[in-house]
Amino acid sequence: MLNAILLLSLAGAVPGDTLWLRSFDGTGSREDRPTGLQCDREGNVVAVGYSFGRGTDYDFLVVKYDSLGRMLWQRTYNSPLNSEDRAWASCLDRAGNIYVTGGSIVNPAANWDYVTIKYRPDGDTCWLRRYDSPFSREDKPAGIAVDDSGFVYVTGASRSAENSWDYLTIKYSAVGETTWTRRLDGVGHSDDMAAAVAFAADRGVIVTGKSYGIDRMPDIVTISYGTDGKTRWQQTYTGTGVGHDLANSLAIDGMGNAYVAGSVTNQGSSYDYVLLKYSPQGSLLWSRTYDGPGHRVDMATGLKLDSRGNAVITGQSMGAGTFSDYATVKYDTAGETLWVRRYNSPDNREDRAQALAVGEQDQVLVTGGSAMNGSFESYVTVAYNAGGDTLWTRSYKADGDGDSRATQIALDRSHGLVVSGFAATQASGLDIVTVKHLK
């Protein structure tokens, strides 16, 4: 019956058409934001984020929709003190279990702890684990990954006894037992904050982020741990200029090569996109930077690999007289640029790509926020074919004055492209709005 309904809804539709739209307003009717979006093998959509509750401050939020947009269930997590709880990252395993991690405050000092939750596909909580460092200071997770054996890796930042941030990575077993924890205090003994984690083909794990060097400026530091938590290799990358270098995205190919994306400060061009490729042994195979036509701020926000191992990055890039534009760059496995595509709104206002996905036939789908109609942003999603030709562009703007910005994107296995973000409304502040398009 569901397949018949879906086929009926697709009759006459063309790629890019909206199949359904769902809005979520928490009980506090204030600020609700998505921080993660996944589609499971059945085409269900899982939106993760945080929501302001009535009397509970911010809470973790997980909402699951079926392929037709009907809500199956929602779950929130509120800490015992009714204080702030914000989910910041999520992932799914092959069985459809949902893993969520974020920050939670449960002590009078208002310090954040890691909280990681595993939900079954039906929404029941399998386990919940809280991590408070031995120093009882702030601990903020940023990324989560689960491997094929069900081991869960969470990474982020944790304040040390000296009150500076260190990388903190935790490995949990499938039943939530802590297997190991690892900290990194960089050579500058200042702030070190991991941003992304992924597991390798040989069951190790790689973490990347930013770490302050001896020059008191942050560099991109990437670490590979074995299954036992021992460091296999550690590499540092620094731009040619004096400034902040940071990584925010990570992908590992089938050969175990690690791709790291972020932004670096280069001489003469301010911030540029950067893409690094490391071998399984940690050797830097190549590095590539992208400096937009404005030669100013270019900040990468997303990275994906296609079926051939080509790497695609996107973000926001200053144009020549166009303010910030979406800029999407595709590289082959040797680091050669295959194409660059920029999206600029019709009235030359700010366009900021936030997330990307790679679909069937290596289509590239990019979403974000664009001030395309006056001063307020709209969702804008752009689809390219494998060769970089634009297939379609679609936008969404909530009624009323305020921004609507897409921040998450996911693909299902059949017809759907799903984007999620936040939209300002006069009645309820910021709501989470999830839109499914025909891809």
Secondary structure, 3 states (H helix, E strand, C coil): CHHHHHHHHHCCCCCCCEEEEEEECCCCCCEEEEEEEEECCCCCEEEEEEEEECCCEEEEEEEEECCCCCEEEEEEECCCCCCCEEEEEEEECCCCCEEEEEEEECCCCCCEEEEEEEECCCCCEEEEEEECCCCCCCEEEEEEEECCCCCEEEEEEEECCCCCEEEEEEEECCCCCEEEEEEECCCCCCCEEEEEEEECCCCCEEEEEEEECCCCCEEEEEEEECCCCCEEEEEEECCCCCCCCEEEEEEECCCCCEEEEEEEEECCCEEEEEEEEECCCCCEEEEEEECCCCCCCEEEEEEEECCCCCEEEEEEEECCCCCEEEEEEEECCCCCEEEEEEECCCCCCCEEEEEEEECHHHCEEEEEEEEEECCEEEEEEEEECCCCCEEEEEEECCCCCCCEEEEEEEECCCCEEEEEEEEEECCCEEEEEEEEEEC
